[in-house]
Amino acid sequence: MYNYINKRKVNNLKDKKNLIIYFSRADENYATGYISKGNTEVIAEYIKDLTGADMIKIEPLNPYSKEYDLCIQEAKQRQMSHDAPITNEIKDISNYETIYIGAPVYWGDMPEEMVTALKNLDFTGKTIRPFVTHEGSGLANIPNQIQSICNGTILDGLAIKGTNVYNSKNIVADWL
C-alpha cells in the first residue's frame, strides 16, 4: 500500500491556529485487551502531527478502573448523573480558529468528562471538527451532542474503529 499524504494540504492547515481537545483511556479495551495508549489519543497525535495543533487531554478527577467491565459501569453512572469532574479546566480558546474535539463513543455520546470540559467555553466563530474512536457505532450522536454544547460551526466528523487506529494516519490526513 502506497502511503501518500498531501503535504500542500497539510501545510495549509499548519498556517491556522488549531487546538485538539480530547479524552482517551488506556488500560483494558473492549476489542483489543490491554492497551498502553488510548485509541482516541493515537488519532489526536496524528492530527497534531499533520496540523501542528496544540493539544489538551481531558483527565478525569476520579480515574476510571483499569478493568473494562468496571470502567463501563463507572462511565454509565457518570453519564446518568452528569457528574464527571476533571483535573484540567480549559479557561480560554479565543486564540484558536479550528478546534478538534475527540472522544471514544460511550453509549452513543462522548464521555461525560468531555461535556464538563466543553460546556463553559465560547466557541463563537470557531470551526469544530469532531473525531471519535468506536467499535461499531460510528460518530453516533456526538456531532449533535457537540452542537448542543458548543456554539461554533461543526464540520463533518471522522470516525475510526479502535482496532484500526494504528493503520489510519492516511485516513486522518484525507479527512483534514
N, C-alpha and C positions, 0 to 999 in steps of 0.2 A: 504494500500500500504506500502510495506517494504522499508524504506529509507536506502539504503546501499551505502556508499561511500568508494571506495577502498583506504584505508588510506596509504598503501605502495606506491601506485602510486602517491598519493598527496604528501607524504613526499619526494619522489624523486624530485618533482617539486620545493619544498622549498629549495633544495640544489643549485638551479640555481639562478642567479640574474635576476629577472623579473621586467618588468615595464608595467603598464597599462596606455595608453593614450586614453582618451575617451571624447566624447561630449555627453551631455544629457540635456534634457529640461523637467522641471516640468510644472505646470500650466495646462491649458485646453489641453486635449489629444483627438485625433481622436476617439478612441474607448471606452474610459472609463470615460470621463468627466474630472474633475479637479483632478490632482494628486500632491502630495507634493514632490515626488521624481521622477525624470525621469526614464523611463524603462531601458535605457542603463546603468544608474548608478547602478541600482539594480544588473544587470549582472556583472558589473565591481567589485562590492563589493563581489559577490560570488567568482570571480576569485581571488581577493585579499585574501579572507578568506582561499581558498584552496591552494594557491601557496605562500603566503607571499609577493606578489609583491608590489612594490611601486606604487602609483597612481598619475596621473596628470589629473585633469579635465580641459578641454579646455573651457574657458569662453569667450563669445563674448564681444568685447569692447562696442558694442551697443546691449543691451539685446533685445531679441525678445519680442513681445507683449505677454501678458498672454492669450489673446484670440486666439483660434486656427485658425480661418479664417484669421485674420490679420497676425499671425505668418507665415502661409504658403505663404502669399504674400511677406512678408519680406524675407523669406528664398529663394524663387524663384528669387527675384531680386538680392540677394547676389550671387546666383549660376550663374546667367546670366552675372553679371558684374565682377565676380571673385574678389569681394571686400568684405572681411569679416575679419577686423582686430580683434585681440584677446588681452585679458588683460595679458596673461602669456606666453611669448615666451619661448620655450624649447631651451636651449643652447647646451646641451650635453647628449648623450645617450650611450657614449662609455663604461660605466661600466656595461651595461646590455647585457645579452645573448638573452633573449626572450622578444619581445615587443608585447603586446596585444593591438590591435587597435580597439576601439569600437565606434559605432555611430548608430543613427537611420538612416533609409533609407529615403532620400528625393529625389523623382523622379528618383530612381534607383542609386543614388550616395550618398556619405557622405555629410553632411552639409559643406559648403564652409569653415567654421572655421577650420575644420579638415585639409583641404588642406593647409590652411595658417600655421597651426601648424607643419605639416609634411614635407613641401616642401624643407626646408633648412637643414634637419637632415641627417646625414650619417648613413645609415642602413647596410653598408658593413659588412658582417659576422654575421648579426643578423638573428634570426628566428622571423618571423612575424606571429601572429595568429589573424586574423580578427574576430570580432564578431559584430553582428548587432541585433537591435530590429526593428520589422516591423509589419505590419498588413496584409500581404499577398504577399509581393514581395520577400521574402527570402533574400538571400545575394545580389540579383540584380547585379549591375555592380561593387560593392565595391571591391572585390578582384582584378579585372582588374584595377580599379582606383588606388588602393594602389600600385600595381605593376608598374604603370606608374609614380608614385611619389617617391617610395622607391626602394632602390637597394638591399634589403635583400632577404632571402628565405621565400616565403609565403607558409604556410601550409594551410590545409583545414580550412575553416571558420565555424563559428557557427551562425545560425540564429534562433532567438527566437521571437515568436509573443509577442507583447507588452502585450496583455491580459493574457499571460501565465507566465510572468516573476517571479511572486511570487511562482510558483509551479515548477520551473525549475532548482533548485540547483543541483539535481542529473544528469540532462542532461548536465549541465556545467561540472560537475565532470567527467562524461563519456567522454566528448569531450577533456578534458585536458589530 
